[in-house]
Amino acid sequence: MKKKGGLIFMFILFYNLNTNAQLIFNVKYKSEAKVKVFVAQYKSEADLVVYKCDYKSMANGNQGLWFFTKYKSEAKFQIYFCNYKSEADVVIYFCDYKSEAGWKKNEKKHLFY
């Protein structure tokens, strides 16, 4: 009985880790996007600091670790890059180091769940 319960627990844990993965696809049209983003020039302007991951497995949780997929069907989120800050749902800043990634303003965190 303990073995079966342990397997169920591991399945639930694994499932929860994957459901928050930040797998991103960049769409061409605003109407296709789940979230519209604007890329800020300075980190201080951002709601979310994003690190582009090299591998899909690195993009876990809602922490600004994004992996850009080749295909829309692989992605959990379809985003559109806006030309103007006023059009965007979230303002992001791309950082160079994984340790810098994360939310600066938590009130928009729900957009990536």
LINFEN-V359344 format. One record per pair of residues at least 12 apart in sequence whose ideal C-beta (glycine too) atoms are under 7 Angstrom apart, sorted by the first residue. I is the first residue (numbers start at 1). GAP is how many residues later the second one is. D is the distance in whole Angstrom. If there is no record, write none. Layout:
((I/GAP/D) (I/GAP/D))
//
This chain:
((17/43/6) (20/40/7) (20/41/5) (20/42/5) (21/38/5) (21/39/6) (21/55/6) (22/37/5) (22/40/7) (22/43/6) (22/44/5) (22/45/7) (22/55/7) (22/90/7) (23/33/7) (23/36/6) (23/44/6) (23/46/5) (23/51/6) (23/52/5) (23/53/5) (24/42/5) (24/43/7) (24/44/5) (24/45/7) (24/51/6) (24/53/5) (24/55/6) (25/44/5) (25/47/5) (25/50/4) (25/53/5) (26/42/7) (26/53/6) (26/55/7) (27/51/5) (27/52/7) (27/53/5) (30/50/5) (32/46/6) (33/45/5) (33/46/6) (33/47/4) (34/43/5) (34/44/5) (35/42/6) (35/44/5) (35/54/5) (35/55/6) (35/76/5) (35/77/7) (36/44/5) (36/46/5) (36/51/6) (36/52/5) (36/53/5) (37/42/5) (37/44/6) (37/45/7) (37/51/6) (37/52/7) (37/53/5) (37/55/5) (38/44/5) (38/46/7) (38/47/5) (38/50/4) (38/53/5) (39/42/7) (39/53/6) (39/55/7) (40/51/5) (40/52/7) (40/53/5) (43/50/5) (45/46/6) (45/48/7) (46/45/5) (46/46/6) (46/47/4) (46/58/6) (47/43/5) (47/44/5) (47/45/7) (47/57/6) (47/58/4) (47/61/5) (48/16/5) (48/42/6) (48/44/5) (48/55/5) (48/56/7) (49/15/5) (49/44/5) (49/46/5) (49/51/6) (49/52/5) (49/53/6) (49/55/6) (50/14/5) (50/16/5) (50/42/5) (50/43/7) (50/44/5) (50/45/7) (50/51/6) (51/13/6) (51/14/6) (51/44/5) (51/46/7) (51/47/5) (51/49/7) (51/50/4) (52/14/6) (52/16/7) (52/42/7) (53/12/5) (53/13/6) (53/14/4) (55/12/7) (62/47/6) (62/50/5) (62/51/6) (63/38/6) (63/39/6) (64/37/4) (64/38/5) (64/39/7) (65/33/7) (65/36/6) (77/35/6) (89/22/6) (90/18/5) (90/21/6))
//
